[in-house]
Amino acid sequence: MSALQNRIIIVTGAASGIGRGIATRLAADGATVVVADLDETKSQETAAELGNDSIGIATDVTDRAAVDAMTAAVVKRFGRIDTLVNNAGWDKVEPFMESTPQTWDRVLAINLIGTLHCTQSAAAHMIEAGSGSVVSIGSDAGRVGSTGEAVYSAAKGGIISFTKTFAREVARNGISANCVCPGPADTPLFAEISADNPKLRTALERAIPMRRLAQPEDLANAVAFFARPDSAYITGQTLSVSGGLTMA
Ligand SMILES: NC(=O)c1ccc[n+]([C@@H]2O[C@H](COP(=O)([O-])OP(=O)(O)OC[C@H]3O[C@@H](n4cnc5c(N)ncnc54)[C@H](O)[C@@H]3O)[C@@H](O)[C@H]2O)c1
């Protein structure tokens, strides 16, 4: 039997980049994936490619009512939520002293508050079932800092420390919570944030000991590990997947 056979897994932001890579890997391991992304058409197209009865549900993770409706629809259709992957994220690279509170609000709302909404909403169903796991995509920016990403680093650092406390609180309910922290990864988001700085990619490839950016599959492998039922005793952990760029 495949490692994730019959598991019901929600992946936010799964219509692009790392989230799409995660969804593809989880489906290949047997999971039924709920693609919860902003765009309905893209969510449904992605889900159709995954197979295993996977579905797409248009969801804005910053909108609590939409998140609650999504988790309720998943439980109504499949009976439970085994794993939530908090992957939806966004960033704008600029010096902190040039950034505006409007940008901070957006960065914090999508990355940090979105993770809180989805986690609380999905975990309510997991607590009722007495089992589940939450895997949140942090960033090495949240562990070691990253120039031009001050508020994003705060949001991702928030996800990392939130995960530890949440993991302590829900361990007695049979729920685990862990963080996977990508280093620079080859995705549409990276293309967007490096558009004004074409030398960034080459500089990073030189700095990363493995001499390449992460591919979505590299992250997906770590998420699949935490989602496996036999990883249930591992909780509150933070794993960097960065080709050796950061070691902590
Ligand atoms: N690419 C990198 O170098 C890198 C590095 C570290 C961490 N990360 C993190 O990895 C995750 C995935 O990033 P990516 O590079 O694949 O980005 P991406 O832009 O390629 O994909 C992000 C997806 O999230 C969706 N999304 C955005 N806002 C949303 C919202 N409010 N509700 C629901 N979905 C929303 C987008 O529609 C998109 O499909 C993010 O959390 C990001 O912060 C990326």
The ligand as an ORCA input file, in Angstrom:
! r2SCAN-3c Opt
* xyz 0 1
  N       9.933     30.313     -3.801
  C      10.754     30.505     -2.802
  O      11.950     30.831     -2.996
  C      10.284     30.297     -1.367
  C      11.247     30.322     -0.369
  C      10.832     30.153      0.943
  C       9.492     29.927      1.236
  N       8.582     29.922      0.222
  C       7.180     29.698      0.598
  O       6.668     28.587     -0.121
  C       5.254     28.743     -0.300
  C       4.888     28.577     -1.772
  O       5.554     29.592     -2.506
  P       5.785     29.509     -4.081
  O       7.158     30.007     -4.320
  O       5.370     28.189     -4.588
  O       4.766     30.664     -4.558
  P       3.786     30.768     -5.839
  O       3.468     32.226     -5.948
  O       4.352     30.052     -7.006
  O       2.493     29.989     -5.351
  C       1.740     30.459     -4.261
  C       0.293     30.024     -4.435
  O      -0.423     30.536     -3.316
  C      -1.656     31.061     -3.793
  N      -2.146     32.101     -2.884
  C      -1.645     33.359     -2.696
  N      -2.411     34.040     -1.828
  C      -3.411     33.183     -1.452
  C      -4.515     33.302     -0.593
  N      -4.776     34.457      0.065
  N      -5.336     32.241     -0.430
  C      -5.105     31.082     -1.094
  N      -4.070     30.914     -1.944
  C      -3.235     31.963     -2.123
  C      -1.356     31.630     -5.166
  O      -2.544     31.761     -5.947
  C      -0.379     30.596     -5.715
  O      -1.067     29.558     -6.406
  C       4.910     30.130      0.269
  O       4.453     29.988      1.597
  C       6.238     30.839      0.249
  O       6.297     31.873      1.201
  C       8.944     30.094     -1.077
*
